[in-house]
Amino acid sequence: MKLRFSWEYESGNFSPSCSSEIANKDGIDLLSCLLMDNGGVPFSDCLSWIREGIARIDSVLNGEVTSASWDRESWGMLITINEARIYSLHEESCYQNFILQNMRNALILWDNFLQTKPEFQKVKVVELGTSCSNAGANGNAKI
């Protein structure tokens, strides 16, 4: 799965953008929705939130806890040893399952990108992994 990171310039400000090749059955790219959910604050202030997500994944991977949750304004993630489920905080039927290590890698890549100097119209494409498994309850593949 490829992720595309870029900086957009609007109204005198840069803002990061993310897109992936994966959409749920409704055509929504939930991974990008989660990563770009900044809670209404500048993205430079979101680094600690991204790192908290990585730490929560690590706590599950290391066996410190059996599950964890991590959410912001509109999107959340339920973390278990088997998967990370991104879900809408407003629509319970809107979710998508991801392989936990792929989710961890996505957060690390996003964290690294947010620390780069903004460059208008420059797109960074990264390969996240290609593992897919069974479909989730609403027909979404686990990525």
C-alpha positions in Angstrom: 0.0 0.0 0.0 1.3 3.4 -0.9 0.9 6.6 1.1 1.3 10.0 -0.5 2.4 12.9 1.7 2.4 16.5 0.5 2.2 20.1 1.7 -0.6 22.3 0.5 -0.5 26.0 0.6 -3.7 27.9 1.3 -4.4 31.4 2.6 -0.8 32.0 3.4 -0.3 28.8 5.4 1.1 25.3 4.7 -0.8 22.3 5.8 0.1 18.6 5.4 -1.9 16.3 3.3 -2.1 12.5 3.2 -3.7 10.0 0.9 -3.5 6.3 0.4 -4.6 3.7 -2.1 -7.0 2.1 0.3 -10.6 3.1 0.8 -13.4 1.4 2.7 -16.5 0.1 1.0 -17.9 3.7 1.0 -14.9 5.0 -0.8 -13.5 6.8 2.3 -9.7 6.7 2.9 -9.9 6.2 6.7 -6.2 6.1 7.3 -5.8 9.6 5.8 -8.8 10.8 7.8 -7.2 9.6 11.0 -3.8 11.0 10.2 -5.1 14.4 9.2 -7.5 14.8 12.1 -5.6 17.6 13.8 -8.3 18.5 16.4 -8.3 22.1 15.1 -4.8 22.9 16.2 -1.7 23.5 14.0 -0.1 20.3 12.8 3.2 21.2 14.6 1.2 20.8 17.8 0.0 17.3 16.8 3.4 15.6 17.0 2.9 14.6 20.6 -0.5 13.1 19.7 1.0 11.1 16.9 3.7 9.8 19.2 1.1 8.9 21.8 -0.5 6.7 19.1 2.8 5.0 18.5 3.3 4.5 22.2 -0.2 2.9 22.6 0.5 0.5 19.7 3.9 -0.4 21.3 2.2 -1.0 24.7 -0.1 -3.6 23.0 2.8 -5.1 20.9 4.9 -5.4 24.1 2.1 -7.1 26.0 1.8 -4.3 28.6 -1.9 -4.0 27.8 -4.3 -6.2 25.8 -5.9 -3.3 24.0 -5.8 0.5 23.8 -7.8 3.3 22.1 -6.5 6.5 20.6 -8.8 9.1 19.1 -9.1 12.8 18.3 -12.0 15.0 17.1 -13.6 12.8 14.5 -11.6 9.6 14.1 -10.4 7.0 16.5 -8.4 3.7 16.6 -9.0 0.6 18.6 -5.7 -1.3 19.0 -5.5 -5.0 19.8 -2.7 -7.5 19.2 -4.5 -8.7 16.0 -5.3 -5.4 14.4 -5.9 -1.6 14.5 -9.4 -0.6 13.7 -9.9 3.0 12.5 -13.4 4.2 13.1 -15.5 7.3 12.8 -16.5 8.8 16.2 -19.7 10.0 14.5 -20.9 7.0 12.4 -20.5 3.6 14.0 -20.7 1.6 10.7 -17.7 3.5 9.3 -14.6 1.6 10.1 -11.6 -0.2 8.6 -9.2 -2.8 10.0 -5.4 -2.6 9.5 -2.6 -4.9 10.4 -1.1 -3.4 13.6 2.5 -3.2 12.4 1.4 -1.4 9.2 -0.5 1.1 11.3 2.5 1.7 13.5 4.7 2.2 10.4 2.1 4.7 9.0 2.2 6.8 12.2 6.0 6.8 12.2 6.1 7.9 8.6 3.5 10.6 9.2 5.4 11.8 12.3 8.6 12.0 10.2 6.9 13.9 7.4 5.3 16.5 9.8 8.9 17.4 10.9 10.0 18.2 7.3 10.3 21.6 5.9 7.1 22.3 3.9 7.7 22.2 0.1 4.7 23.2 -2.0 3.7 20.7 -4.7 6.3 18.1 -3.7 4.8 14.7 -3.0 6.5 12.0 -1.0 5.4 8.5 -1.8 6.1 5.7 0.7 5.4 2.0 0.5 3.7 0.8 3.7 3.2 -2.9 3.1 1.0 -5.1 1.1 -0.4 -7.6 3.6 -4.1 -8.0 3.4 -6.3 -10.5 5.2 -9.9 -11.2 5.8 -12.6 -8.6 5.4 -14.0 -6.8 8.4 -17.7 -7.1 9.4 -18.7 -4.3 7.0 -16.8 -5.7 4.0 -13.6 -3.8 4.5 -10.3 -5.6 4.0 -7.7 -5.6 6.7 -4.7 -3.7 5.4 
